[in-house]
Amino acid sequence: MHLLSSLSIVSTALSIVAALPQVDVLSQRAAGNKKGCKPFSGNFTIEQYQLYPENADFDFKSCLLYIGALWNATVGIYDPYANKMVEILEFPGISHDPQYHIGGVGVDKKSGLLSIVVDFGAAFTAGDISGTNFIMQWDPVTRQTNYKINLTDTTHAKYGGFQDVEQDPEGNVYVVGTFPSSILRVDKKGKTVTPWFVSQPVDPKRSGFAGLAANGWILLTNDANSKIWKFDMRAPKGVPVEVPHSPNVTWSFTDAIYLPPRHKGTVLLVAEDLGGIIVLRSKDGQWDNAEYLGTVPNPVPNAFVTAAGQIGDSLYLIPTDVGDSNKPNTAAGNQSHFPFIDITAQVDLLLKA
């Protein structure tokens, strides 16, 4: 569930976040760290005006964290080891345009290329899917946008609400839509967009899939009915297979999902906006069925939980503050302090129970 669906806030003009010039450092880091990322742990706070993270993904090659800044439609690049915002990526015609938001960001584990989902915000605030959505791919080494694809050219505005992204082992990109459930597949060269799965009948008033998580050729998604679905990305068309979980608990307003490398594809973390991080386990990592182990509660007041992630070797709950008043002429509030909460110990405790 995109944060906007919970907030129901209509965006106006977005305020400007200044780019932080660390280009040479970023290019060198993006080329890869042969020694791997150092251990990292503990709560931390990112000091960045109007960051409001909707999703984030850590690059285990550069050891940098990419953050989708929802309201300003920008991408933050943060060095957790230096506690420093390296750069804010802005995209002409998208960033600071009130109709667009950036939430889903995902680093390709093999290539290091960054996928960025640009969604038409009114899909989540007003049920309006008539606007334009994009998927972009950005190369942190060359610092070039490899492609910017208009997804609405494929959907013809019949379905939308795109908000998360994943890649398969060959570099093809998968983008998930919510109104109703859909997954678009973009070939690795960015030349062809295929409606890989579209829920039938196509009714944009129905809320469906929210997040994506991949391990090998397995693709998982969560829906609005407390269900997890599994796809085989080797298939020419997506065929959803339900992943039953026991006990069969229900949850509400879920957002991004994540398979942390720490647990080698056997643990799924599901962000529940109003609750915390739901922890599911498939002991063999095949996700034919799952165990519900419990929920790590959100300790941050006035915040929705929008995502989970791994930084270094530790797991994090990612909250976004919703308690502040909107700054005039912007959908964002006036916050500059965004905490990331280390939940490694709580998840480990659930796994041992």
N, C-alpha and C positions, 0 to 999 in steps of 0.2 A: 504494500500500500504506500504509494507516493505520499510524502509528507503533506503535500497540498490537499490530498483527499481528507486528511484528518483536520487540517487547519481551516480549509475552505476560505482561503485568503485570496483575493483578486489582486494581481500585481499591477502596479502603475510603472512609472519610470524607475530604473535601477541606478543606484549611485556607483561611482567609479572607484575601483580598487587599483592602486598604482602598481605597475609591474616592478619587480625587484631585480635589478640587473646582475645576475650571477651566471651568465650564459656559458662561459668557458668552464666553470666548475661543473655545471649541469651536464654538458656534453661529455666531459671526461668521466663523470660518474656513470652516465648512461651507457658508456661503452662496456661497462662490466667490471665487477670486483672479483678477481680471481680467488681471493681469500674468503669470500663469503661475508655475510653481514654479522657483526658482533652481537653477542647477547644483549637484549634490551628488555627492561621491565619497569613497572611502576606507573602510576597515574602521571599524566602531564597535561598541560594546558597550552593550546596554540593561541598566541596573541596576534590576531589578525581581524581587522575591522570587517564586519559583515561576512564572515566566512560561511556560517550556517551550513555545515556539511550534510549532504543527503546520502553520500556514499564515499568510500575511500578504498584504495587498493595499494598495497605495499609492493614495490619492485625489489625482488630478492637479488637482483644483479647490481643495481645502483644503490640499493639500501635507502631509497627515497620513497616517500608516501605521496600518492596522488589523491587529491580531494576534490570531489565535485561540489562547487559552491553554488547551491541551488538558486538563490534569488538573483545573484548577479550574473549567472550563466558564465562563470569562469572556472578555471581549474587551478587549484593551489598545489604547488610542489614544495613539500616540507621535508627537512632533514631532522628526523627525531633525535639523532645522536648529538647534533649541534644545537637542538632546540631553536631552529631557525627556518623561517619561510624563505626558500631559495628564490621562488619566482611565482608570479600569478600569470597564468596564460589567459590571454583575451583573444577573442575571435571576432573579426569584423563582420558586422551584420547580425551578430548573435548576442555577444556580451553586452549587458546593459540595455538590451531591448526588452521591454516588459512582457512581451508575449512568449519569450523563451526562458527555459530553465535548464540547467545541467545538473543531473543527478548521477546517473550510471557512469562509472569509469572502471576500466579493467585493463590490466597489464597482461599482454601475452607472455606466458611463462617461458616460452622458447625464444621469441624474437625480441622481447622487450618493448614492442610497439604498444602504444596506448590507444584503446578504443574509448570514445566519448559519446554519450547519448545526449542529444539535444531534444527536449520535448516541448510541445506546445502546451503551456501551463494550464490553459482553460479547460483542457480535457479533465483535469483533476479538480478544478475549482467550480466549473459550470457544466460539466458533461458535454462540452463542445469539442468534437474531434475534427473540426473542419480545417484546422490550421496545419502548418508544415512542421514535420519532424525530420531530424537529420541523424545520421551516424557518421562520425568522423574518426579518422585514424591519424595519430600524430607520432612522428618519429623523434624520440628525444636525442638521438645522435646527430641527425641532420637538422633538427629543429624545424622540420617542414611538415605540413599537413599532407599526408599521402593521398587522402581522398575526403571529400565531403559529399555525402549522398543524401538526396532528398527521398526519404522513405515514403512520403505521401504520394510520390509518383507510382509507387507499387500498391499502396493501400487504397488509393483513390478516395481517401477520407472516409472510407466505410468502417474502419476500425483504427484504434490508436491507443494513446496513453502509454508510450514507450518509456521505459525507465531503468532497465538494467541490461548488462551485456556480458558475454563470455566468448571464449575461443576454443576451437577443437585443436587436436595435435598437429593438424596441417595448416593452421592459421586462418581457417574460415571463422567468420564472426557471426554470433547469434544475438539478436536483439529481442527482448521480451516486451509485449504489449499487454495492457490490462483491460481495455474496453472494446470487445471482450478479449478472452485469452488468445494470444497470438505469439508466434515466434518467427521472425524473419531471418533468413540466412544470407550473409554476404560472402561471396567467394573471396579467397585470400588476396586477389589482385584488386578487389573493389570494383569489379566490372559488372557483376550480376547480383541482383537481389531477388531471392526466391521466397514466396510465402510458404515457409517450411511447415508451419502448423497454424491453422486458423480455426477457432472454435465455431461450431455450427449449432444453430443458425447464427449468422453474424448480427448480433444485437449489441450495439455500443452501450446500452443501458445496463448490461450485465458486467459486473466486476469479476475479474478472473485472476490470472497469473500476476505475480508481483516481482519476484527476484529470480536470478539464475545463479547456479554454481556448477562447476564442471571439474571432473577428475578423469583424465584419460578421455575415453569416448563416451563416458556417462555424463549426461546433463540432467540436473535436477531443477525443479521449480516449485514454488509454493502458490497456493491459490486462496481465494477469499472464503473458502469453506473448510478451513483447517486440514487441508490435504497437501501431501507432497506427491509430485509426479516425476517419473523417470523417462528419459528419452535416450535412444541410441543415436549418436550424431553421425554414425556411419550410414544410416538409412537415408535414401533419397528424399523422403518425406518424414516429418516428425510424427511418431505414434506414441501418445501418452500412455504410460502404464502406472497405475496408482501404487504408491508405496505405503502399505498399511502400517500404522504405528500403534504400539501397545505400551501402556494403556492408551485407549482411544480418547485422549483429551481433546478439547477444542480450544482454539485461541482466536483472537480478533485483531484486525488491522495490522497484519504482518507486512513487513517491508522487505529489505534486502536479505539474502541468504548467503552463507559462506561455508566452504569446505576448507578448514585450515590445514596447511601443509604439515603442521606439527603432528597431526593425527592421521596423515597419509590417506585421506579420503574416507575415513571411517566415522567422522563426526561432522554433523551439520549444525551450524549455528543459524537460528532464524530470529531476525529482529522483530519484536512485537512492540508496536508504537507505544502502547500504554502500559506494557508490562516489564519487558527486559529482553534477555536473550534466551530463547528456547534452545535446549540442547537435545539433539537426537543422535542416535548411534546405530550404525550398521556394522557389526563386528567384522564381516568379511569385506566390507567396502563395495559390495555389489548393489546394495540398496533395493533388494527384492522385498525387504521389510525393514522396520526400524523400531528401536526402543525410544520411548520418551523418558529421558532421565530427570528432567526438571527444568526450571527456569531460573536464571540468574537475574535478580531484580535490579531495576534501574535505580541507582542511588542519587541521581541528579534531579532536584526539584524543577518543576516547570519545563520539563524537556521530554520530547519524544525520542524513542530509540529508533534510529533510522537504519543502522547497519552494525555488523560486527566485522572484525578484521584481525589479521596477525601482523605484528611488527617485530622484526627480529624473530625471537622464539616465544613471544608472549601474545596472548589473546586480548582483544579490546572490545569494549562496548562503546559505540559511537552515538552520543546523544546530540540533539539539536534543540537549543533553547526556544521555547514558544511563549514565554511569559512576558517578554518585553513588548513595549508598544512600537508600532511601526513608525519609523522615521518619515517625516513628510516627503512625499514624492518618491517613495520607494516601498517595495513589498517587504524588504528586509527591516529588521529592527536595528538598534544601535549598539548591539553587542560587539565586543572585541575579544572576549575570553571564551574559548571553546575547549572544554575538558574532554580527554580521552581516558576511559576507565579500564585499568588492568583487571581482567576477570579470570586470569589463568588459574589461580588457586581455586576459585569457585567451580570452574569447569572440571578441573582435575578431581575435586572432591566428588562431584557427581559421577564421574567415570569410575571411581573406586567403590562407590556405594553398591 
